[in-house]
Amino acid sequence: RNPGTCPFLYRLLLVMAAVATRVVTAPASMAEQFQPQVEDLFPQGAKLRVTSDVGAARASAAAHGGWNPRMQQYCGQTGTLKWQSPDGLACLLQFNNGAQWLYSSDLLHEQ
């Protein structure tokens, strides 16, 4: 059907167009509050050692994608930083065998 022949569809299209053109921005002070502190983040490619405390690693994993039992074998191991979340709270490490796991940055120590 042609939207012009159905008043409901026409109004719906108008509302959708209005919503699509609006840009919502936070005040500058609020936006700054959520910016990561670059000096606190690890540099790309850094060698990072995962804590050997499996319990701590398992507990923190809930906030970063969940725990996989295979992650346990990498606790205490060193991996290369491949990616980190914009807030710096989670880091994706790649290990020598090619495996990649996401760990909380508070469990990592630079080598």
LINGIUR-V171335 format. One record per residue. N is the residue number from 1. RES is the residue in one letter. NEAR is the number of other ideal C-beta (glycine too) atoms within 8 Angstrom. D_CENTER is the distance of its C-alpha to the mean C-alpha in Angstrom with 2 decimals. Layout:
n=N res=RES near=NEAR d_center=D_CENTER
n=N res=RES near=NEAR d_center=D_CENTER
This chain:
n=1 res=R near=5 d_center=42.95
n=2 res=N near=5 d_center=43.01
n=3 res=P near=8 d_center=40.90
n=4 res=G near=5 d_center=44.01
n=5 res=T near=5 d_center=45.97
n=6 res=C near=9 d_center=43.59
n=7 res=P near=5 d_center=43.07
n=8 res=F near=6 d_center=40.08
n=9 res=L near=9 d_center=38.15
n=10 res=Y near=10 d_center=39.18
n=11 res=R near=8 d_center=37.92
n=12 res=L near=8 d_center=34.65
n=13 res=L near=9 d_center=34.14
n=14 res=L near=8 d_center=35.01
n=15 res=V near=8 d_center=32.49
n=16 res=M near=8 d_center=29.70
n=17 res=A near=8 d_center=30.68
n=18 res=A near=8 d_center=30.70
n=19 res=V near=7 d_center=27.25
n=20 res=A near=6 d_center=25.85
n=21 res=T near=6 d_center=27.40
n=22 res=R near=6 d_center=26.15
n=23 res=V near=4 d_center=23.37
n=24 res=V near=4 d_center=22.03
n=25 res=T near=5 d_center=20.97
n=26 res=A near=6 d_center=20.37
n=27 res=P near=6 d_center=22.93
n=28 res=A near=6 d_center=22.28
n=29 res=S near=6 d_center=22.37
n=30 res=M near=8 d_center=19.67
n=31 res=A near=10 d_center=17.38
n=32 res=E near=7 d_center=18.09
n=33 res=Q near=6 d_center=17.16
n=34 res=F near=6 d_center=13.44
n=35 res=Q near=6 d_center=13.42
n=36 res=P near=8 d_center=12.04
n=37 res=Q near=7 d_center=15.06
n=38 res=V near=5 d_center=15.27
n=39 res=E near=4 d_center=17.95
n=40 res=D near=6 d_center=15.85
n=41 res=L near=10 d_center=13.28
n=42 res=F near=12 d_center=14.47
n=43 res=P near=6 d_center=16.10
n=44 res=Q near=5 d_center=15.12
n=45 res=G near=5 d_center=17.32
n=46 res=A near=10 d_center=17.92
n=47 res=K near=9 d_center=19.53
n=48 res=L near=15 d_center=17.83
n=49 res=R near=11 d_center=19.62
n=50 res=V near=15 d_center=18.04
n=51 res=T near=11 d_center=20.02
n=52 res=S near=6 d_center=22.94
n=53 res=D near=8 d_center=22.62
n=54 res=V near=8 d_center=21.58
n=55 res=G near=6 d_center=21.82
n=56 res=A near=9 d_center=19.36
n=57 res=A near=17 d_center=16.85
n=58 res=R near=10 d_center=17.49
n=59 res=A near=7 d_center=17.27
n=60 res=S near=12 d_center=13.90
n=61 res=A near=14 d_center=12.40
n=62 res=A near=7 d_center=12.89
n=63 res=A near=7 d_center=9.96
n=64 res=H near=12 d_center=7.57
n=65 res=G near=5 d_center=9.17
n=66 res=G near=6 d_center=12.68
n=67 res=W near=8 d_center=15.40
n=68 res=N near=6 d_center=17.41
n=69 res=P near=5 d_center=20.82
n=70 res=R near=6 d_center=20.70
n=71 res=M near=13 d_center=18.06
n=72 res=Q near=9 d_center=21.00
n=73 res=Q near=6 d_center=22.92
n=74 res=Y near=12 d_center=20.36
n=75 res=C near=12 d_center=20.57
n=76 res=G near=7 d_center=22.73
n=77 res=Q near=9 d_center=22.02
n=78 res=T near=8 d_center=20.80
n=79 res=G near=13 d_center=18.30
n=80 res=T near=10 d_center=17.22
n=81 res=L near=15 d_center=13.85
n=82 res=K near=7 d_center=12.67
n=83 res=W near=6 d_center=9.12
n=84 res=Q near=11 d_center=6.97
n=85 res=S near=9 d_center=3.93
n=86 res=P near=5 d_center=6.40
n=87 res=D near=6 d_center=7.47
n=88 res=G near=11 d_center=8.15
n=89 res=L near=9 d_center=7.66
n=90 res=A near=12 d_center=6.34
n=91 res=C near=14 d_center=8.30
n=92 res=L near=11 d_center=9.57
n=93 res=L near=16 d_center=13.32
n=94 res=Q near=9 d_center=16.21
n=95 res=F near=13 d_center=19.47
n=96 res=N near=4 d_center=23.06
n=97 res=N near=4 d_center=23.62
n=98 res=G near=6 d_center=20.74
n=99 res=A near=8 d_center=18.59
n=100 res=Q near=9 d_center=14.82
n=101 res=W near=11 d_center=12.85
n=102 res=L near=10 d_center=9.55
n=103 res=Y near=15 d_center=10.80
n=104 res=S near=13 d_center=10.33
n=105 res=S near=12 d_center=11.34
n=106 res=D near=6 d_center=14.35
n=107 res=L near=11 d_center=15.77
n=108 res=L near=14 d_center=15.98
n=109 res=H near=6 d_center=19.03
n=110 res=E near=8 d_center=19.86
n=111 res=Q near=7 d_center=22.96
